[in-house]
Amino acid sequence: MHDVVIAGAGPVGLFLAGELALTGSRVLVLERDQEPTSPLKALPLGLRGLTAGSAETFYRRGLLEAMAKASGVNAEKVGADPEAVEPPAPRDLSHFAGMALDATTIEAAALPFRLPSPAMEGFMTSLETVTTVLAEQAAALGVEIVRGAPVTAVSQDDEGVAATAGGQEYRARWLVGCDGGRSAVRELAGFDFVGTEPLFTGYVAKVTFTDPQQLPLGFNLTPNGMYLRTPFEGHLGMMDFDGGTFDRSQPLTRDHLQTVLRRVCGTDVTLDEVHFASSFTDRAMQAPTYRRGRVLLAGDAAHIHSPLGGQGLNLGIGDAMNLGWKLAATVHGHAPDGLLDSYTSERHPVGASVLDWSRAQVAAMKPGPNAPALRQLVRDLMSTPDGATHVYRTTSGLFHRYDLGHRHPLIGRAAPDFRFDDGTRLGDLMHRGQGVALDFSTDRALQGAAQGWEGRIRYASGPVRNDLGLAAVLIRPDGVVAWAGEHASDRDVFAKVAAQWFGAPEN
Ligand SMILES: Cc1cc2nc3c(=O)[nH]c(=O)nc-3n(C[C@H](O)[C@H](O)[C@H](O)COP(=O)(O)OP(=O)(O)OC[C@H]3O[C@@H](n4cnc5c(N)ncnc54)[C@H](O)[C@@H]3O)c2cc1C
């Protein structure tokens, strides 16, 4: 029997599988599709933007270089200049309803607790690239992936779960539905899914145009919707405010796409051929809880929204990073009470705010007299340092703060990439998915206390380049600060917080 069965070998399922396998959990992934790649995952249709937050997540698992390289991005471009200033200047590119954020307007000093790191900015990649890199990593860690195995039945009892796929029943102690926006696991396990109905149908297509010069490159808002032409030849995106009424089970014909394109762009542009196409909507729904008994949800299975602003994949990677170590601790029997349920309480609000961010963009793009006025207001605000900083803080994936009690303003935030004088960085210490205790004291004050969690917490000490006024920091396996001590001699406080997140000590 496996410890965990994951339904879906998309980016979220594969990353979660790796997180669990890092701790020695036995993981099986059941994937509906036989083939790992498809034209919808490859460029140009599979084009996806990773935020700096996701880059940081991959960095912390030693995957950033491979991910950047496979995405055709120079890893140095993603990383920090060794002489970089502190706080580092934000370099991420975001937009709100097609209005680009000017990184030079962002106030770096207003973004607390950032240090230069090899993961300084997001980058463009493809679904195919992300899943290929993550599948290789998962396989190297011993994860078993069965393809051509759609999950069609789920049941659970006190001891475990059973998932039926391809006529075979697979038993495990836990099941995680990472099977996308139309999740079968979500439905079969009886999760609710609530939210708002769509205003538009969106399309992405690889086409051949007769007269592409009629359509300017970039993000074009029109009185009837939006269309996007990227530098990839024949790559077209469209938003048609039809109330989301297009029947998405019907095939996407050249005639239909051409009618929509002409309506949206207002010219008589002609499509010669449609090579591949798919549709989506701005339906924004979320499961009120991400756990029912022994079944959990992550990624699009837990929340859906429009792709505006490129957040869904990043949100799902964040879910997996948050869930992986908590589920692993539960599997290995050392999770403190309530740890697994903190997955929903921490991640649901993050998902809800992404759904709202996407809804706000739809409101600012909806044809009619109101949206241009709203856009002007947002444009004006985004051109101020406070406004630009707010947008960056919201979209970069680096600044969310979980409510962990907040005794110090760093607690609950993503840990800064502390760098020891010997060049070792926090990120280097996190590859194995353990918690990390950083002790900046000269007398290794916390070493004895940290020994109780050997294997669960990795201890490192020494002087760092910039300690941000701290003597010690305890970091959860997902990179979130659990404790920030001004006195490393606060061993009792350290031990209390360590037990709260990592369970009882060994001795
Ligand atoms: C046009 C477009 C552009 C986007 N751009 C961005 C972007 O720039 N940045 C961003 O962050 N997000 C973006 N997104 C969203 C992003 O693609 C998704 O949020 C992300 O792919 C979700 O990952 P996932 O692993 O949760 O689900 P998926 O990627 O949907 O993977 C689910 C997997 O489960 C499998 N599956 C389905 N049913 C079953 C079953 N019953 N049993 C077993 N397996 C099953 C599927 O075959 C699939 O492999 C975009 C989306 C679209 C449509």
The ligand as an SDF file (V2000), in Angstrom:
LIG
                    3D

 53 58  0  0  0  0  0  0  0  0999 V2000
   -4.4310   30.0630  -21.4630 C   0  0  0  0  0  0  0  0  0  0  0  0
   -3.9100   29.8580  -20.0650 C   0  0  0  0  0  0  0  0  0  0  0  0
   -2.7950   30.5720  -19.6500 C   0  0  0  0  0  0  0  0  0  0  0  0
   -2.3240   30.4120  -18.3530 C   0  0  0  0  0  0  0  0  0  0  0  0
   -1.2310   31.1220  -17.9570 N   0  0  0  0  0  0  0  0  0  0  0  0
   -0.7730   30.9760  -16.6920 C   0  0  0  0  0  0  0  0  0  0  0  0
    0.3900   31.6830  -16.2650 C   0  0  0  0  0  0  0  0  0  0  0  0
    1.0080   32.4220  -17.0260 O   0  0  0  0  0  0  0  0  0  0  0  0
    0.8070   31.5180  -14.9780 N   0  0  0  0  0  0  0  0  0  0  0  0
    0.1240   30.7090  -14.1060 C   0  0  0  0  0  0  0  0  0  0  0  0
    0.5250   30.6250  -12.9310 O   0  0  0  0  0  0  0  0  0  0  0  0
   -0.9560   30.0120  -14.4960 N   0  0  0  0  0  0  0  0  0  0  0  0
   -1.4110   30.1090  -15.7500 C   0  0  0  0  0  0  0  0  0  0  0  0
   -2.4930   29.3790  -16.1670 N   0  0  0  0  0  0  0  0  0  0  0  0
   -3.1260   28.4310  -15.2200 C   0  0  0  0  0  0  0  0  0  0  0  0
   -2.3170   27.1370  -15.0970 C   0  0  0  0  0  0  0  0  0  0  0  0
   -2.1060   26.5310  -16.3430 O   0  0  0  0  0  0  0  0  0  0  0  0
   -3.0340   26.1720  -14.1690 C   0  0  0  0  0  0  0  0  0  0  0  0
   -3.4110   26.8550  -12.9940 O   0  0  0  0  0  0  0  0  0  0  0  0
   -2.1440   24.9760  -13.8200 C   0  0  0  0  0  0  0  0  0  0  0  0
   -1.8520   24.2230  -14.9650 O   0  0  0  0  0  0  0  0  0  0  0  0
   -2.7990   24.1080  -12.7690 C   0  0  0  0  0  0  0  0  0  0  0  0
   -1.9920   22.9990  -12.4940 O   0  0  0  0  0  0  0  0  0  0  0  0
   -2.6190   21.6780  -11.8850 P   0  0  0  0  0  0  0  0  0  0  0  0
   -1.5070   20.6990  -11.7830 O   0  0  0  0  0  0  0  0  0  0  0  0
   -3.4030   22.0310  -10.6850 O   0  0  0  0  0  0  0  0  0  0  0  0
   -3.7040   21.2160  -12.9590 O   0  0  0  0  0  0  0  0  0  0  0  0
   -3.4920   20.7810  -14.4720 P   0  0  0  0  0  0  0  0  0  0  0  0
   -2.3570   21.4930  -15.0910 O   0  0  0  0  0  0  0  0  0  0  0  0
   -4.8320   20.9180  -15.0930 O   0  0  0  0  0  0  0  0  0  0  0  0
   -3.1000   19.2530  -14.3650 O   0  0  0  0  0  0  0  0  0  0  0  0
   -4.0610   18.3010  -13.9680 C   0  0  0  0  0  0  0  0  0  0  0  0
   -3.6130   16.9330  -14.4170 C   0  0  0  0  0  0  0  0  0  0  0  0
   -4.5760   15.9890  -13.9620 O   0  0  0  0  0  0  0  0  0  0  0  0
   -4.8910   15.0960  -15.0160 C   0  0  0  0  0  0  0  0  0  0  0  0
   -6.2440   14.5810  -14.7650 N   0  0  0  0  0  0  0  0  0  0  0  0
   -7.4410   15.1470  -15.0370 C   0  0  0  0  0  0  0  0  0  0  0  0
   -8.4510   14.3660  -14.6140 N   0  0  0  0  0  0  0  0  0  0  0  0
   -7.8740   13.2740  -14.0570 C   0  0  0  0  0  0  0  0  0  0  0  0
   -8.3910   12.1020  -13.4270 C   0  0  0  0  0  0  0  0  0  0  0  0
   -9.7050   11.8990  -13.2830 N   0  0  0  0  0  0  0  0  0  0  0  0
   -7.5140   11.1920  -12.9570 N   0  0  0  0  0  0  0  0  0  0  0  0
   -6.1700   11.3730  -13.0660 C   0  0  0  0  0  0  0  0  0  0  0  0
   -5.6350   12.4610  -13.6850 N   0  0  0  0  0  0  0  0  0  0  0  0
   -6.4700   13.4080  -14.1460 C   0  0  0  0  0  0  0  0  0  0  0  0
   -4.7590   15.9340  -16.2640 C   0  0  0  0  0  0  0  0  0  0  0  0
   -4.5490   15.1160  -17.4050 O   0  0  0  0  0  0  0  0  0  0  0  0
   -3.5480   16.7840  -15.9250 C   0  0  0  0  0  0  0  0  0  0  0  0
   -2.3370   16.1530  -16.2670 O   0  0  0  0  0  0  0  0  0  0  0  0
   -2.9830   29.5190  -17.4620 C   0  0  0  0  0  0  0  0  0  0  0  0
   -4.0990   28.7960  -17.8940 C   0  0  0  0  0  0  0  0  0  0  0  0
   -4.5690   28.9660  -19.1790 C   0  0  0  0  0  0  0  0  0  0  0  0
   -5.7760   28.1920  -19.6330 C   0  0  0  0  0  0  0  0  0  0  0  0
  1  2  1  0
  2  3  1  0
  2 52  2  0
  3  4  2  0
  4  5  1  0
  4 50  1  0
  5  6  2  0
  6  7  1  0
  6 13  1  0
  7  8  2  0
  7  9  1  0
  9 10  1  0
 10 11  2  0
 10 12  1  0
 12 13  2  0
 13 14  1  0
 14 15  1  0
 14 50  1  0
 15 16  1  0
 16 17  1  0
 16 18  1  0
 18 19  1  0
 18 20  1  0
 20 21  1  0
 20 22  1  0
 22 23  1  0
 23 24  1  0
 24 25  2  0
 24 26  1  0
 24 27  1  0
 27 28  1  0
 28 29  2  0
 28 30  1  0
 28 31  1  0
 31 32  1  0
 32 33  1  0
 33 34  1  0
 33 48  1  0
 34 35  1  0
 35 36  1  0
 35 46  1  0
 36 37  1  0
 36 45  1  0
 37 38  2  0
 38 39  1  0
 39 40  1  0
 39 45  2  0
 40 41  1  0
 40 42  2  0
 42 43  1  0
 43 44  2  0
 44 45  1  0
 46 47  1  0
 46 48  1  0
 48 49  1  0
 50 51  2  0
 51 52  1  0
 52 53  1  0
M  END
$$$$
